[in-house]
Amino acid sequence: MLKMALFFLVISIIAGLFGFGGISSAAAGMAKILFFIAIVLFVVFLVIALLAGRSLTR
């Protein structure tokens, strides 16, 4: 998912350089959404892993 966010970020930068403002802002918005989804998933899986590790040690 972070690869897709990076892809949309690069598309946004390239579109911005060529003057395509609408495409640039849309790609930047998609990159931002995908980045935050990836961060939320990371935190959720981190908590699950910590809880699973704690239950194995008991």
N, CA and C atoms as an extended XYZ file, in Angstrom:
174
Properties=species:S:1:pos:R:3:atomname:S:1:resname:S:1:resid:I:1 pbc="F F F"
N         0.818       -1.177        0.000 N   MET     1
C         0.000        0.000        0.000 CA  MET     1
C         0.871        1.254        0.000 C   MET     1
N         1.992        1.182        0.685 N   LEU     2
C         2.884        2.337        0.673 CA  LEU     2
C         3.492        2.551       -0.718 C   LEU     2
N         3.654        1.462       -1.469 N   LYS     3
C         4.155        1.605       -2.839 CA  LYS     3
C         3.161        2.379       -3.696 C   LYS     3
N         1.872        2.095       -3.493 N   MET     4
C         0.853        2.819       -4.249 CA  MET     4
C         0.818        4.285       -3.837 C   MET     4
N         0.998        4.573       -2.539 N   ALA     5
C         1.028        5.956       -2.074 CA  ALA     5
C         2.212        6.697       -2.686 C   ALA     5
N         3.354        6.030       -2.743 N   LEU     6
C         4.532        6.638       -3.353 CA  LEU     6
C         4.327        6.861       -4.850 C   LEU     6
N         3.666        5.899       -5.501 N   PHE     7
C         3.363        6.035       -6.926 CA  PHE     7
C         2.482        7.258       -7.178 C   PHE     7
N         1.414        7.419       -6.391 N   PHE     8
C         0.538        8.566       -6.571 CA  PHE     8
C         1.252        9.864       -6.234 C   PHE     8
N         2.175        9.838       -5.285 N   LEU     9
C         2.946       11.034       -4.964 CA  LEU     9
C         3.824       11.448       -6.140 C   LEU     9
N         4.478       10.472       -6.757 N   VAL    10
C         5.325       10.768       -7.921 CA  VAL    10
C         4.477       11.291       -9.076 C   VAL    10
N         3.315       10.668       -9.307 N   ILE    11
C         2.408       11.138      -10.357 CA  ILE    11
C         1.977       12.572      -10.074 C   ILE    11
N         1.699       12.868       -8.816 N   SER    12
C         1.289       14.213       -8.434 CA  SER    12
C         2.389       15.236       -8.707 C   SER    12
N         3.610       14.891       -8.376 N   ILE    13
C         4.727       15.813       -8.594 CA  ILE    13
C         4.958       16.041      -10.085 C   ILE    13
N         4.929       14.978      -10.854 N   ILE    14
C         5.138       15.107      -12.304 CA  ILE    14
C         4.013       15.913      -12.946 C   ILE    14
N         2.766       15.630      -12.548 N   ALA    15
C         1.638       16.378      -13.104 CA  ALA    15
C         1.715       17.845      -12.707 C   ALA    15
N         2.166       18.110      -11.497 N   GLY    16
C         2.323       19.498      -11.057 CA  GLY    16
C         3.390       20.239      -11.847 C   GLY    16
N         4.466       19.539      -12.171 N   LEU    17
C         5.525       20.166      -12.962 CA  LEU    17
C         5.053       20.522      -14.368 C   LEU    17
N         4.173       19.692      -14.925 N   PHE    18
C         3.675       19.948      -16.277 CA  PHE    18
C         2.442       20.844      -16.291 C   PHE    18
N         1.969       21.275      -15.122 N   GLY    19
C         0.878       22.224      -15.060 CA  GLY    19
C        -0.517       21.630      -15.002 C   GLY    19
N        -0.632       20.348      -14.741 N   PHE    20
C        -1.944       19.719      -14.617 CA  PHE    20
C        -2.361       19.757      -13.148 C   PHE    20
N        -2.959       20.861      -12.744 N   GLY    21
C        -3.287       21.075      -11.335 CA  GLY    21
C        -4.341       20.135      -10.805 C   GLY    21
N        -5.371       19.854      -11.584 N   GLY    22
C        -6.437       18.969      -11.113 CA  GLY    22
C        -5.960       17.553      -10.892 C   GLY    22
N        -5.203       17.051      -11.849 N   ILE    23
C        -4.666       15.691      -11.722 CA  ILE    23
C        -3.671       15.636      -10.568 C   ILE    23
N        -2.896       16.685      -10.425 N   SER    24
C        -1.899       16.726       -9.364 CA  SER    24
C        -2.554       16.696       -7.986 C   SER    24
N        -3.591       17.489       -7.803 N   SER    25
C        -4.241       17.519       -6.488 CA  SER    25
C        -4.985       16.212       -6.216 C   SER    25
N        -5.581       15.609       -7.249 N   ALA    26
C        -6.267       14.336       -7.062 CA  ALA    26
C        -5.274       13.236       -6.692 C   ALA    26
N        -4.141       13.188       -7.352 N   ALA    27
C        -3.131       12.175       -7.050 CA  ALA    27
C        -2.541       12.400       -5.661 C   ALA    27
N        -2.350       13.651       -5.280 N   ALA    28
C        -1.836       13.943       -3.938 CA  ALA    28
C        -2.848       13.530       -2.879 C   ALA    28
N        -4.125       13.743       -3.148 N   GLY    29
C        -5.165       13.312       -2.211 CA  GLY    29
C        -5.192       11.805       -2.051 C   GLY    29
N        -5.064       11.095       -3.162 N   MET    30
C        -5.027        9.630       -3.089 CA  MET    30
C        -3.799        9.156       -2.320 C   MET    30
N        -2.661        9.789       -2.555 N   ALA    31
C        -1.439        9.410       -1.838 CA  ALA    31
C        -1.611        9.631       -0.341 C   ALA    31
N        -2.239       10.739        0.028 N   LYS    32
C        -2.441       11.046        1.439 CA  LYS    32
C        -3.382       10.026        2.089 C   LYS    32
N        -4.458        9.681        1.406 N   ILE    33
C        -5.409        8.704        1.937 CA  ILE    33
C        -4.745        7.342        2.105 C   ILE    33
N        -4.021        6.891        1.089 N   LEU    34
C        -3.362        5.585        1.171 CA  LEU    34
C        -2.300        5.558        2.263 C   LEU    34
N        -1.591        6.673        2.446 N   PHE    35
C        -0.576        6.738        3.488 CA  PHE    35
C        -1.212        6.600        4.868 C   PHE    35
N        -2.307        7.300        5.109 N   PHE    36
C        -2.945        7.223        6.417 CA  PHE    36
C        -3.586        5.858        6.657 C   PHE    36
N        -4.120        5.234        5.618 N   ILE    37
C        -4.646        3.873        5.762 CA  ILE    37
C        -3.514        2.913        6.124 C   ILE    37
N        -2.357        3.079        5.497 N   ALA    38
C        -1.204        2.221        5.803 CA  ALA    38
C        -0.746        2.422        7.243 C   ALA    38
N        -0.748        3.658        7.728 N   ILE    39
C        -0.346        3.931        9.110 CA  ILE    39
C        -1.328        3.287       10.088 C   ILE    39
N        -2.630        3.403        9.813 N   VAL    40
C        -3.639        2.805       10.692 CA  VAL    40
C        -3.495        1.283       10.711 C   VAL    40
N        -3.307        0.675        9.542 N   LEU    41
C        -3.123       -0.772        9.497 CA  LEU    41
C        -1.870       -1.203       10.245 C   LEU    41
N        -0.804       -0.427       10.145 N   PHE    42
C         0.423       -0.731       10.873 CA  PHE    42
C         0.178       -0.735       12.372 C   PHE    42
N        -0.523        0.269       12.873 N   VAL    43
C        -0.786        0.357       14.310 CA  VAL    43
C        -1.682       -0.793       14.762 C   VAL    43
N        -2.708       -1.118       13.979 N   VAL    44
C        -3.610       -2.222       14.338 CA  VAL    44
C        -2.844       -3.539       14.397 C   VAL    44
N        -2.036       -3.819       13.388 N   PHE    45
C        -1.279       -5.075       13.392 CA  PHE    45
C        -0.204       -5.087       14.465 C   PHE    45
N         0.349       -3.944       14.804 N   LEU    46
C         1.323       -3.871       15.888 CA  LEU    46
C         0.667       -4.225       17.218 C   LEU    46
N        -0.513       -3.684       17.466 N   VAL    47
C        -1.225       -3.995       18.706 CA  VAL    47
C        -1.604       -5.469       18.748 C   VAL    47
N        -2.075       -6.017       17.636 N   ILE    48
C        -2.438       -7.439       17.587 CA  ILE    48
C        -1.205       -8.306       17.859 C   ILE    48
N        -0.077       -7.954       17.280 N   ALA    49
C         1.146       -8.730       17.487 CA  ALA    49
C         1.608       -8.646       18.932 C   ALA    49
N         1.506       -7.482       19.545 N   LEU    50
C         1.907       -7.345       20.941 CA  LEU    50
C         0.998       -8.159       21.848 C   LEU    50
N        -0.305       -8.152       21.573 N   LEU    51
C        -1.231       -8.935       22.384 CA  LEU    51
C        -1.019      -10.429       22.172 C   LEU    51
N        -0.734      -10.850       20.958 N   ALA    52
C        -0.493      -12.268       20.686 CA  ALA    52
C         0.804      -12.708       21.356 C   ALA    52
N         1.819      -11.879       21.308 N   GLY    53
C         3.081      -12.210       21.960 CA  GLY    53
C         2.937      -12.291       23.451 C   GLY    53
N         2.119      -11.428       24.014 N   ARG    54
C         1.909      -11.444       25.460 CA  ARG    54
C         1.146      -12.709       25.880 C   ARG    54
N         0.198      -13.159       25.040 N   SER    55
C        -0.571      -14.354       25.397 CA  SER    55
C         0.281      -15.616       25.257 C   SER    55
N         1.299      -15.610       24.415 N   LEU    56
C         2.178      -16.776       24.276 CA  LEU    56
C         3.113      -16.928       25.467 C   LEU    56
N         3.461      -15.840       26.111 N   THR    57
C         4.404      -15.903       27.229 CA  THR    57
C         3.729      -16.319       28.525 C   THR    57
N         2.418      -16.321       28.568 N   ARG    58
C         1.706      -16.707       29.803 CA  ARG    58
C         1.489      -18.168       29.888 C   ARG    58
